[in-house]
Amino acid sequence: MDAYDVLVIGAGPSGSTAAKFAAKSGCRTLLIEKRAEIGVPIRCGEGIAKGWLDEIGVPPSPKFVLHEVDGARVWAPDGTSLVVDAARAGDEVGYTVDRALFDQYLAAEAARAGAEIRIKTSAVGILKEGDQVVGARVEHMGRTSDIRANVVIGADGFESQVGRWAGLATHLRTRDIEACLEYTMVDVDGDPRYDDFYLGSCAPGGYAWVFWKGEDVANVGLGVNLSRVRDRADARTYLDRFLAAHPDLGRGQILQEIAGAVSVSRPLERTVADGVMLVGDAARMIDPITGGGILNGCVAGKLAGEVAAEALLAADYGARFLERYEHRWKARLEERLYRNYLIKERLLAMDDGTINRIVHALAEVGLQHISAAEILEKLRTAHPELVTEFGFL
Ligand code: FAD
């Protein structure tokens, strides 16, 4: 039976980053990926914030960055817009990446740090001794085998099974899921200096986005909250309606269609068990307002890889030891994710008229260079009735 210090399941951004940091710290690390090609097919708007790449030790590179924007424009249902600079615009604004190349870049970094990678290798269960997870059962080209590992890192994305297998509560409520549909379109008109976010009934419980990949190429998509539509197929009706209402975009041709789901829940309360850590989408670390999860996953992946190495040094793979990971990712990410979850809950119940009023009020104040606290303070003075919605902030 193969044996490793660390087995990472899933070679998305979170898993590759975890594998890189575990391997870099001296762990014998295996990264497995069920698909035949890492990063493909893409299920992403491909937008990321600029600042965070530094934190995971990845310099922005023309190897994966396609386009850079100055910021975002937020559009109210009545057509009022608000400009937000890139630093304040959430996790998805700054660079547009080629997601397949980005994922492959991160996997290559893991390999260079010493991780072994096996593609077309699917985890089909975990191995346990009592409560302790000691590896996984995998399938490769129809052949099943067991891989032992002291630590298993579950980085298997939105549909994660590793958490469930390990007895962690990963269930999502309908209102915590957005069904997304996106077209990559060419020959579209617009202002590629800004990524655009359209709020309101054009995408019930979510938003529509235009993320630029070049001068006339953009990812145009939307997410609708499953509690606000009949079924996930409705996303297409809304996207086609959105394009009909925006002829500058609608005149373009579709190069690619992407469907997928994102969680807009609170992050999991419990992300470790004996021998296991969950990272990224598997741990529901997506930002509940923007749906951006790439960089949160990478940051958590880094922390999980480092804690795996510490566990190896201490020869302690129990949940109590691995809680170090939980404390660290919570210190870094939880407050913002939790606050944005509360905002998302309020937005779910908001009608177009209220969204219009909030965007008008924010447009009066101007969002270019001030902090969230200053914005709230100004709103409190000018429009106290709007701020009561966000009294918890
Ligand atoms: P994933 O990228 O999903 O990687 C999980 C990997 O695990 C996959 O490669 C999968 O094949 C593999 N895997 C699964 N099960 C197994 C198994 N049993 N054995 C082996 N391998 C397995 N985020 C942003 O930051 N910006 C955006 O613009 C953005 N746009 C989005 C648009 C859409 C339409 C969708 C659906 C999501 C978008 N997101 C965006 C979210 C983002 O894609 C995810 O947050 C991100 O991919 C999370 O990375 P991950 O590594 O945790 O999971």
Boltz pocket constraint, residues with backbone or C-beta under 6 A from the ligand:
constraints:
  - pocket:
      binder: B
      contacts: [[A, 9], [A, 10], [A, 11], [A, 12], [A, 13], [A, 14], [A, 15], [A, 32], [A, 33], [A, 34], [A, 35], [A, 39], [A, 43], [A, 44], [A, 45], [A, 46], [A, 47], [A, 48], [A, 91], [A, 92], [A, 121], [A, 122], [A, 123], [A, 124], [A, 155], [A, 156], [A, 157], [A, 158], [A, 161], [A, 180], [A, 181], [A, 182], [A, 221], [A, 258], [A, 259], [A, 260], [A, 261], [A, 262], [A, 279], [A, 280], [A, 281], [A, 282], [A, 286], [A, 291], [A, 292], [A, 293], [A, 294], [A, 295], [A, 297]]
      max_distance: 6.0
